[in-house]
Each structure stands twice: as C-alpha cells, then as structure tokens.
Amino acid sequence: MTAVFPSLQQQSDAQTKLVLALPKGRILETCDKVLEKAGIRPEPDLFNESSRKLRFVTNHSELDVVRVRSFDVATFVAFGGAQIGICGSDVLMEFDYPEIYAPLDLDIAKCRISVAEPVATAGMDDPSTWSRVRVATKYPNITKRHYATRGIHADVVHLNGAMEIAPSLGLTRQIVDLVDTGRTLKANGLVETEVIHLISSRLIVNRTALKTRPEEIGNWIARFREALTTP
C-alpha cells in the first residue's frame, strides 16, 4: 500500500494557521460558551473525551484548535507550538514563562489552590513554629514559595494525582492542591486549612507571535474581550 504524505502546500498552510491550545478536562467543559461568543465553532469531536484526535479545525480557515493536558497549554504557547491558549492561572503561576502574555481573565473554571491536612491533626499545633514540613502536590514551585514566605522549608513530594491519600498513608503531613467543592477532601478525611490563591482561567498569547502577527492575534484578543461582555 502506498503511503500518502501531506503536500508541501498542505504543510505550509498548516504552519501558517494560528493555533489555539485548549486544556482537557474541567476547563474545556466550561469554555464552550466563551468560544461560541467569540465566534469559534470547533469540530464536535473536540468535546468528545473518547476521541483520540488532538488537532481540530474550526469554522475559521485560519484557526485550528489543539487539545492537550492542562499543564501543557502554557508550554505549547510559550514555545510557539500554539500562538493562543486558555489555561488556569495556577499553571501560569507554577511555570511563570516570560514568553507568555495573559491579557484577559475569562472568569471561568473558578477554584482555588489550598493547603489541606487530615481532620484529626488540623489545628493541633501552630504552623508558625514549624521549620519544615513534608507536602504532596503537583505544584512544587507554588508550594515552596508559599511555605518560604512563612519561613518554613517544604519537602515536596511531587505527585500528579491522588494527593488526597498521601497523608493517610504517612507519605506527607499536608497537601497543596486545587479545590473546587471540597467533596474529595472530605471523602478522604481532609480539611482545607488555608487558601493560597484564587484561580480562574486566562486567555494567553505568545509574546513573539503577538509582535510578528499583531493584527491576527489582536483580533482574537478583541473577540474574546467582547465575548466577556456578551450576555
């Protein structure tokens, strides 16, 4: 069977398109209305979690959408794989890429990054007396900065999931994680003891792309800004 490869023209067209990076999961579930108000209609498969596709066309011939892990959106935009993206402010704080400009707070997917620990030990002693603590989190940079401001050295156990069971297994004393309703914490015998940051989703752009393609990207920023005021 003869392999079929994209033509040079097709490759060129794909490379000149703007790419909007969107995160899988909770943010994607809540950003469909914002996309609609901004006039973007992606392929329906974008919202199908069982679809293996990663790149999707839209109703705009010059704009494609890619669906990636939430932590990877900022990386794709920072390194130019995508020129525009939507991601949580938690990701921006964790990675702090200088290549990223975040012009708009989209006011969706609100939650918070919090400290939590077992109900049984919460409040038993004063954290201001601690010199170090072991913490499970997927946010090592945010976590270290938070405890450092209190003069506490955080021994971070970097986990990508299941943080809530770390204290019950004796792995850590506390966790730092995203909290929405708090039901998962409660189900695992934890209580939220401190809010570190309030989180929402932001529109982000690559700074270099904004300089080299100002009209195109500026147009999309304007569309999203208008979408925020559309009932």
N, C-alpha and C positions, 0 to 999 in steps of 0.2 A: 504494500500500500504506500502510495506516495505521500510524504509529509507535506502539509500546507503551512507555509510561513507567511506572516504579515508582509505586505509590500513595504518598500521604503516610504512611500507616500502615507500609508496607514500608520507606520511607526512615527513619522513626522507629525501627523495630525494628533496622535495620542500624546506626544510630548509637548505640543503647544497648547493643549487644553489646560484650563485651570482644574485643579483637583481639590475637592472639599473632603477632609477627613472627618469621619464621624465615629464615635465610640460604640461598641457593642453594649448591650445591657440597658441599665436604668435610664441613662441619658438619651439613648436612641429612642426609647419608648416614649419619652416626653417631648422630644424636639420635633415631632412630625407637624405639629400645628405651627411652630415657628417657621419651618421650611415652607409650609404651604403659604403662609402670609408673606414670605419673602419671594414667592413665585417659583419655588423649586419643587418639581414633582419627579422624584427618582423612580426607578423601576420598583414595582411592588416587592420584588424579592429582597430588597434592602431590609425590609422589616420582618422577613421570614428567617427566624433563628436557625432553622434546619438547612437553609441554603448554604452551599459551600462557596458561592461566588464572593469575591472580595471587592470587585470594582463594578460600578453600576453607571449606566448612562442616565441622563435626566432629560427633561423637556427643553433644556438649553444645549444646543450642539457644542458650545464652547466649555461646558462644565460637566465633569464626571464626579462621582462620589465614591470614596473607598470606605470600607467598614473594617475597623481594626480594634485591638484591645484599647480600653480606656487610657491606660498608662502610655500607650504608643502614639496617641494622637499628637501630643506635643513634640515627640521625637520626629515624626513624619514631617510636621510643619517646620520645625527648627532646621532640619537638614535638607529641606526643599523637595521632599517626595510629594508633599502637598503644599499648596500655597495658602489655603484657608482651612480652618478646622473649628470644631466645637469640643471643648473639654472642660472638666471640672476645675475650679480654682485650686483644688487640692493638688492636682497634677502640676499646675504651674508653680505652686509654692514648693513642691518637692524637688522639681528639676531646675527651676529658675533659669531657663535658657535665655541668654541675652538676644538670641536671634528672633525671639517671638515678641510680637506686639499684640496686646489684648485690648482692642478698642471698645468692646461692648460687653456688659453684663446682661446675659439673656434672661436672667431671673427665672430659670427653670432648674429642675432636679435639685432643689434645695435640701441640704442636710448639714452635718457638722462633723468635724474631726474632734473626737473626745478621748479623754482618759477614762478607763473603766477598770474595776477590780472586783474580786468576789465580795458579795454582800457580807460574808462572815468576817472579813478583815477591814472593810471600809470604815474609816474613821477611828481605827484602833490606836493609831499614833499620828503625830504631826509630821507631814512630809517636809516641813521646813527644817527638820532636824536630820534629814537623810543626807548622806554624802554620795550614795549611788543606789541605783535600782535597776532591776532587770525588766525589760519591757518587750513584749511581742508586737510587731507592727509591720506593715508593708510601706510605711513612711519613715525610713531611718533618718533622713535629713530633718524633716519637720520635728520628729520626736527628739532628736539630740538637741536641736535649737531650743525647743520648749523647756526641757529639763535644765539645760545650761543656763538659761535666764534665771533659774531658781538656785543655781549653784550646785546642781545635782548631776553627777555623771550617769548617763543612761547606757547600760549594757544592752544593746539592741539585739534581739533575736528576730532576724528578718524572715517573715512568713508571708506568703502570697494569699493565704486564706486560712480559715479555721482558727483565727486568733482567739476566738471566744473560749476554746477549750484549753488554751495554753496554761492559764492559772490553775485549773483543776488538776492538770497533770504534773504540776510542780515545775513547769518549764519557766514561768515568769510570775512576777507578783502582779503586774499590771499589763494592760494592753492599750494601744492607741489605734483607733480605727474610725471609719466612717460610721455615723449613727443617723438613722432616719427616724423610725418609730420607737426603737429601743426594745422591740419584742425579742430579737435574737439575743441581746444581752440578758434579758430577764429569763429566757428559756435555758440559759447556761449559767444561771446563778450569779450574774454580774450586775453591777450598778454603775451608772455613769457618775463620775466624781468631779469632772472638770471639762469644760468646753474649751478647746484650743483655738479653733477657727470656725466661723460660719462659712458654709460652702455653697456656691451656685455655679452654673455653667457659663462659660465665656466664649465669645467669638474671638478666635485668634488668627493672626496672619503672619506670614514670613516677612521680616523687615526688608530683606533684599528684594523679594518679589514685589513688595509694595512700592519700592523705588523704581524698579525696572518695568513694572506693569501697573502704573498708578491708576489709570482710567478704569481698567477692568476690575481690579481689586477694590478700588474706591467705590465703584458702582455697587459691588456686592455688600460692602460695609453699609452703604446708604440703604440698600434694600432691607438688610437685617435691622437697621436702626428704625426704619419706617414700620417694619413688622412689629416692633415692640410697642408702637402706639396704635396699632390697628386692633379694634375690638374683636 
